[in-house]
Amino acid sequence: MGILFLASASPRRRELLAQIGVPFSLINVAVDETPSPAESPEAYVERVARDKALAGLAGLGNRDGYVLGADTSVVLDQRILGKPVDRKDALAMLAALSGRTHRVMTAVALASRSICEVRVVISEVTFRPIEDAEAERYWASGEPVDKAGGYAIQGWGAAFVSQLHGSYSAVVGLPLCEATQLLDAFGLPRWSKGSS
């Protein structure tokens, strides 16, 4: 049986896979994550997750293995909110999300030499109103810097979330239910002791 490789630099995705006892190794990939103007947010996350998995597979060379790729986007009014470029951008994102419901779209792709399967999970997250001073303090914490939408639901950003409809793990970055279904379909192990 081939080894599972995770094509992600995200420590959160590593932690989530380890949480369900999946043995894996890491592989670095570089893909174009620029949304095309005609691409819907759902098609965008699906494409990027697939591209990551396939780029990882290509990076294996002659080695046998499977590659898991994922991508998460925060979407407000059909607009993808990426990682903030600076303080002003992060504060604008938090102001836009304040007191509103947005969608978090996460795609997970699993590729082998013969097939690449993708699942897209869409969750709805509602924020309570956020005061400007609180948003400033949150930015100063450093947490929003590299997070899609400028917040981390698994961190201090959880204080903003009044409701969540959907998959918590998908909002963090990897939908564990769907990832498990893919792993099972490909015959890959999970719930293994000693996984890291």
C-alpha positions as CSV (number, residue, x, y, z in Angstrom):
1,M,0.0,0.0,0.0
2,G,1.3,3.5,-0.8
3,I,2.0,6.2,1.6
4,L,-0.3,9.2,2.1
5,F,1.2,12.6,1.6
6,L,-0.3,15.8,2.7
7,A,0.2,18.7,0.2
8,S,-0.2,21.5,2.7
9,A,2.0,23.8,4.8
10,S,-0.9,24.4,7.2
11,P,-0.2,23.2,10.8
12,R,-4.0,23.1,11.3
13,R,-4.5,20.5,8.6
14,R,-1.6,18.4,10.0
15,E,-3.3,18.5,13.4
16,L,-6.7,17.6,12.0
17,L,-5.3,14.5,10.1
18,A,-3.4,13.4,13.2
19,Q,-6.6,13.8,15.3
20,I,-8.2,11.0,13.4
21,G,-5.1,8.8,13.5
22,V,-4.0,9.1,9.8
23,P,-0.4,8.3,9.1
24,F,1.1,10.7,6.6
25,S,4.2,12.5,5.3
26,L,4.4,16.1,4.1
27,I,5.1,17.2,0.6
28,N,5.7,20.8,-0.5
29,V,3.7,22.0,-3.5
30,A,3.4,25.3,-5.3
31,V,0.2,26.0,-7.3
32,D,-1.4,29.1,-8.7
33,E,-4.0,30.2,-6.2
34,T,-5.2,33.3,-8.1
35,P,-9.0,33.1,-8.6
36,S,-10.1,33.6,-12.2
37,P,-12.7,36.3,-12.7
38,A,-15.2,33.9,-14.2
39,E,-14.7,31.2,-11.5
40,S,-17.2,30.8,-8.7
41,P,-15.8,30.5,-5.2
42,E,-16.9,26.9,-5.0
43,A,-15.2,26.1,-8.4
44,Y,-12.1,28.0,-7.1
45,V,-11.6,25.9,-3.9
46,E,-12.3,22.7,-5.8
47,R,-9.7,23.6,-8.5
48,V,-7.0,24.7,-6.0
49,A,-7.5,21.5,-3.8
50,R,-7.2,19.3,-6.9
51,D,-4.2,21.2,-8.2
52,K,-2.4,20.8,-4.9
53,A,-3.1,17.0,-4.8
54,L,-2.0,16.6,-8.5
55,A,1.1,18.7,-8.0
56,G,2.0,16.6,-5.0
57,L,1.5,13.4,-7.0
58,A,3.8,14.8,-9.7
59,G,6.4,15.6,-7.0
60,L,6.5,12.0,-5.9
61,G,8.3,11.1,-9.1
62,N,8.5,7.3,-9.3
63,R,7.4,6.8,-5.7
64,D,4.1,5.1,-5.0
65,G,1.7,7.1,-2.9
66,Y,-1.5,9.1,-2.5
67,V,-1.7,12.9,-2.1
68,L,-4.3,14.8,-0.1
69,G,-4.8,18.5,-1.0
70,A,-7.2,21.0,0.5
71,D,-8.2,24.6,0.2
72,T,-10.4,26.9,2.3
73,S,-12.0,30.2,1.4
74,V,-14.0,32.7,3.4
75,V,-16.8,34.0,1.1
76,L,-18.9,37.1,1.7
77,D,-21.5,38.2,-0.9
78,Q,-19.8,35.8,-3.4
79,R,-16.5,37.6,-2.8
80,I,-13.5,35.5,-1.7
81,L,-11.8,37.0,1.4
82,G,-8.2,35.8,1.2
83,K,-5.4,36.3,3.8
84,P,-5.1,40.0,4.7
85,V,-2.3,41.8,3.1
86,D,-1.9,44.3,6.0
87,R,-3.6,45.8,9.1
88,K,-6.0,47.9,7.1
89,D,-7.1,45.0,5.0
90,A,-7.6,42.8,8.0
91,L,-9.7,45.5,9.8
92,A,-11.8,46.0,6.7
93,M,-12.5,42.2,6.5
94,L,-13.5,42.1,10.2
95,A,-15.7,45.1,9.7
96,A,-17.4,43.5,6.7
97,L,-17.9,40.2,8.6
98,S,-19.2,41.9,11.7
99,G,-22.8,41.1,12.6
100,R,-23.2,39.0,9.4
101,T,-23.3,35.5,8.1
102,H,-20.6,34.3,5.7
103,R,-19.8,31.0,4.0
104,V,-16.6,29.0,4.4
105,M,-15.9,26.7,1.5
106,T,-13.4,24.0,1.9
107,A,-12.4,21.5,-0.7
108,V,-10.5,18.3,-0.1
109,A,-8.9,16.3,-2.9
110,L,-7.3,12.8,-2.8
111,A,-5.2,11.7,-5.8
112,S,-3.7,8.5,-6.8
113,R,-2.0,7.5,-10.1
114,S,-5.3,6.6,-11.6
115,I,-7.9,9.0,-10.1
116,C,-8.4,12.3,-8.2
117,E,-11.6,12.7,-6.1
118,V,-12.8,16.0,-4.7
119,R,-15.4,16.9,-2.1
120,V,-16.5,20.5,-1.3
121,V,-18.0,21.4,2.0
122,I,-19.8,24.7,2.6
123,S,-20.5,25.9,6.1
124,E,-22.2,29.1,7.3
125,V,-20.6,31.1,10.1
126,T,-22.3,34.1,11.8
127,F,-20.3,36.7,13.6
128,R,-21.7,38.9,16.4
129,P,-21.0,42.6,16.0
130,I,-17.3,43.5,16.4
131,E,-16.3,46.8,17.9
132,D,-13.5,48.7,16.1
133,A,-11.3,48.6,19.2
134,E,-11.8,44.9,19.6
135,A,-10.8,44.3,15.9
136,E,-7.7,46.4,16.5
137,R,-6.8,44.3,19.6
138,Y,-7.4,41.1,17.6
139,W,-5.1,42.3,14.8
140,A,-2.4,43.2,17.4
141,S,-2.5,39.6,18.7
142,G,-1.0,38.5,15.4
143,E,-3.5,35.7,14.8
144,P,-5.3,37.1,11.7
145,V,-2.1,37.7,9.7
146,D,-2.1,34.4,7.7
147,K,-5.7,33.4,8.0
148,A,-8.3,33.4,5.2
149,G,-10.9,36.1,6.1
150,G,-8.6,37.5,8.8
151,Y,-9.7,35.2,11.6
152,A,-9.1,31.7,13.1
153,I,-12.1,29.9,14.4
154,Q,-9.8,27.5,16.3
155,G,-8.1,30.4,18.0
156,W,-9.1,33.7,19.6
157,G,-11.3,34.4,16.6
158,A,-13.8,31.9,18.1
159,A,-15.0,34.8,20.3
160,F,-16.6,36.4,17.3
161,V,-18.7,33.3,16.2
162,S,-22.3,33.4,17.4
163,Q,-23.5,30.5,15.1
164,L,-22.0,27.8,13.0
165,H,-24.0,25.6,10.6
166,G,-21.9,23.0,8.9
167,S,-18.5,21.4,9.6
168,Y,-16.3,22.9,12.3
169,S,-13.2,21.0,11.0
170,A,-13.9,22.3,7.5
171,V,-13.9,25.9,8.7
172,V,-10.6,25.1,10.4
173,G,-9.2,23.8,7.1
174,L,-10.0,20.1,6.5
175,P,-13.5,18.5,6.6
176,L,-12.8,15.3,8.6
177,C,-16.0,13.5,7.7
178,E,-15.4,13.9,3.9
179,A,-11.7,13.3,4.2
180,T,-12.4,10.1,6.1
181,Q,-14.8,9.0,3.3
182,L,-12.1,9.6,0.7
183,L,-9.5,7.8,2.7
184,D,-11.8,4.8,3.2
185,A,-12.7,4.7,-0.5
186,F,-9.0,4.6,-1.4
187,G,-8.3,1.9,1.2
188,L,-6.0,4.1,3.3
189,P,-5.6,3.6,7.1
190,R,-7.0,5.8,9.8
191,W,-7.4,5.5,13.6
192,S,-3.8,4.2,13.6
193,K,-1.9,4.4,16.9
194,G,1.4,6.3,16.6
195,S,0.2,8.6,13.8
196,S,1.6,12.1,13.9
